[in-house]
Protein backbone atom coordinates (compact mmCIF):
# COMPACT_ATOMS: atom_id res chain seq x y z
CA UNK A 1 0.00 0.00 0.00
CA UNK A 2 3.00 2.29 0.25
CA UNK A 3 3.02 2.43 -3.55
CA UNK A 4 -0.49 3.89 -3.59
CA UNK A 5 0.52 6.49 -1.03
CA UNK A 6 3.47 7.52 -3.17
CA UNK A 7 1.29 7.81 -6.28
CA UNK A 8 -1.46 9.75 -4.54
CA UNK A 9 0.92 12.18 -2.84
CA UNK A 10 2.84 12.78 -6.04
CA UNK A 11 -0.27 13.24 -8.20
CA UNK A 12 -2.96 14.54 -5.88
CA UNK A 13 -4.74 16.46 -8.62
CA UNK A 14 -4.21 14.09 -11.51
CA UNK A 15 -5.10 10.60 -10.31
CA UNK A 16 -6.97 9.06 -13.22
CA UNK A 17 -10.49 7.76 -12.77
CA UNK A 18 -9.27 4.28 -13.62
CA UNK A 19 -6.56 4.38 -10.95
CA UNK A 20 -9.01 5.86 -8.46
CA UNK A 21 -11.44 3.02 -9.11
CA UNK A 22 -8.67 0.43 -8.81
CA UNK A 23 -7.46 1.89 -5.52
CA UNK A 24 -10.96 1.75 -4.02
CA UNK A 25 -11.39 -1.83 -5.26
CA UNK A 26 -8.08 -2.96 -3.76
CA UNK A 27 -8.72 -1.26 -0.43
CA UNK A 28 -12.14 -2.92 -0.30
CA UNK A 29 -10.70 -6.33 -1.20
CA UNK A 30 -8.08 -6.07 1.55
CA UNK A 31 -10.64 -4.75 4.07
CA UNK A 32 -8.77 -1.45 4.42
CA UNK A 33 -11.93 0.55 4.90
CA UNK A 34 -10.19 3.47 6.64
CA UNK A 35 -7.90 3.84 3.64
CA UNK A 36 -10.80 3.53 1.23
CA UNK A 37 -12.64 6.50 2.69
CA UNK A 38 -9.46 8.60 2.58
CA UNK A 39 -9.26 8.31 -1.21
CA UNK A 40 -10.50 11.52 -2.75
CA UNK A 41 -12.00 11.66 -6.23
CA UNK A 42 -11.00 14.35 -8.70
CA UNK A 43 -13.05 17.52 -9.09
CA UNK A 44 -14.71 16.31 -12.29
CA UNK A 45 -16.01 13.15 -10.56
CA UNK A 46 -17.27 15.16 -7.59
CA UNK A 47 -19.07 17.57 -9.91
CA UNK A 48 -20.71 14.76 -11.88
CA UNK A 49 -21.92 12.92 -8.77
CA UNK A 50 -23.24 16.15 -7.26
CA UNK A 51 -25.08 16.94 -10.53
CA UNK A 52 -26.60 13.46 -10.58
CA UNK A 53 -27.95 13.93 -7.06
CA UNK A 54 -29.27 17.37 -7.99
CA UNK A 55 -31.06 16.01 -11.09
CA UNK A 56 -32.62 13.28 -8.94
CA UNK A 57 -33.96 15.95 -6.60
CA UNK A 58 -31.60 15.02 -3.78
CA UNK A 59 -30.15 18.46 -3.09
CA UNK A 60 -28.90 17.56 0.44
CA UNK A 61 -26.81 14.69 -0.93
CA UNK A 62 -25.49 16.97 -3.66
CA UNK A 63 -24.33 19.45 -1.02
CA UNK A 64 -22.69 16.69 1.01
CA UNK A 65 -20.75 15.44 -2.00
CA UNK A 66 -19.38 18.90 -2.75
CA UNK A 67 -18.22 19.43 0.84
C-alpha positions as CSV (number, residue, x, y, z in Angstrom):
1,X,0.0,0.0,0.0
2,X,3.0,2.3,0.2
3,X,3.0,2.4,-3.5
4,X,-0.5,3.9,-3.6
5,X,0.5,6.5,-1.0
6,X,3.5,7.5,-3.2
7,X,1.3,7.8,-6.3
8,X,-1.5,9.8,-4.5
9,X,0.9,12.2,-2.8
10,X,2.8,12.8,-6.0
11,X,-0.3,13.2,-8.2
12,X,-3.0,14.5,-5.9
13,X,-4.7,16.5,-8.6
14,X,-4.2,14.1,-11.5
15,X,-5.1,10.6,-10.3
16,X,-7.0,9.1,-13.2
17,X,-10.5,7.8,-12.8
18,X,-9.3,4.3,-13.6
19,X,-6.6,4.4,-11.0
20,X,-9.0,5.9,-8.5
21,X,-11.4,3.0,-9.1
22,X,-8.7,0.4,-8.8
23,X,-7.5,1.9,-5.5
24,X,-11.0,1.7,-4.0
25,X,-11.4,-1.8,-5.3
26,X,-8.1,-3.0,-3.8
27,X,-8.7,-1.3,-0.4
28,X,-12.1,-2.9,-0.3
29,X,-10.7,-6.3,-1.2
30,X,-8.1,-6.1,1.5
31,X,-10.6,-4.7,4.1
32,X,-8.8,-1.4,4.4
33,X,-11.9,0.6,4.9
34,X,-10.2,3.5,6.6
35,X,-7.9,3.8,3.6
36,X,-10.8,3.5,1.2
37,X,-12.6,6.5,2.7
38,X,-9.5,8.6,2.6
39,X,-9.3,8.3,-1.2
40,X,-10.5,11.5,-2.8
41,X,-12.0,11.7,-6.2
42,X,-11.0,14.3,-8.7
43,X,-13.1,17.5,-9.1
44,X,-14.7,16.3,-12.3
45,X,-16.0,13.1,-10.6
46,X,-17.3,15.2,-7.6
47,X,-19.1,17.6,-9.9
48,X,-20.7,14.8,-11.9
49,X,-21.9,12.9,-8.8
50,X,-23.2,16.2,-7.3
51,X,-25.1,16.9,-10.5
52,X,-26.6,13.5,-10.6
53,X,-27.9,13.9,-7.1
54,X,-29.3,17.4,-8.0
55,X,-31.1,16.0,-11.1
56,X,-32.6,13.3,-8.9
57,X,-34.0,16.0,-6.6
58,X,-31.6,15.0,-3.8
59,X,-30.2,18.5,-3.1
60,X,-28.9,17.6,0.4
61,X,-26.8,14.7,-0.9
62,X,-25.5,17.0,-3.7
63,X,-24.3,19.5,-1.0
64,X,-22.7,16.7,1.0
65,X,-20.7,15.4,-2.0
66,X,-19.4,18.9,-2.7
67,X,-18.2,19.4,0.8
